[in-house]
Amino acid sequence: MKTLHKTLALIALASSSAAFAAVDFDSFDTDGDGVISQAEAQTNKQLAQLFDDLDLDGNGELSKEEFATVQ
């Protein structure tokens, strides 16, 4: 069930916001350290809500590879 919820949320995130689709990793990585922190993710409500599901390794940051799962 959690996988289904995550899948539906990812589909909604990827398809519901043209503005999000047009934004790339670097626009969220505002400090340029190569990862998106939870604080940086707060600039986008949908990304913030999905942050924990996208953070596959559970380190509290999104890598480019983790972020790419929504594009």
Protein Blocks (a to p, Z undefined) as FASTA:
>chain_A
ZZmmmmmmmmmmmmmpmklmmpcfklmmmnonopacfklmmmpmklmmmmmmmmmnonop
acfklmmmmZZ
